[in-house]
Amino acid sequence: MITEPVILASASPRRAELLRQIDVTFEVRPSDIDETPLPGEPPADYVQRMALEKARAVDVPGRVVIGADTSVVLGDQIMGKPENREAGLEMLARLSGRTHRVFSAVAASHQDSTRVALSLSRVRFRVISPAEAVAYWESGEPCDKAGGYAIQGRGAVFVARLCGSYSGVMGLPLCETARLLEEVRHE
């Protein structure tokens, strides 16, 4: 039985907000790992590997550690965080009027056991005008977000349709997270 707060291996305020939403008591201890995709690595494999590595990188004996990773994928290309204004505007232009996938993985590590779960969502953007993209970039919101947008913020106005997990698109699929925490609590 787990009684201590879990460890969140992420500095993401969105992940912290989502854990609070489901009444999980936690401490933040960000992991520091190389997040470079392997050559030819499929997006689903990549996010699961990242979530596992993040959970395993933070070693707190006797505590459950949660690692998570989220990637926005257009076609077969993982769209990371925009490096600058030009890259951010290009991402928004590429996503405009199209459907993309969001892979979000969560891993729970406890003692000698690590479990991982994957969420896949499909997000359809309406057409975004160049002026809207510039105004959005200048808001500062997309600067550090995968795919260059935040569904929980102003970026929501671009979402015409979502099929999947809203919390997964935000960065932590709550259904899968709650299930993993329940499983490790009963180990």
Order of alpha helices (4+ residues) and beta strands (2+ residues): beta-alpha-beta-alpha-beta-beta-alpha-beta-beta-alpha-beta-alpha-alpha
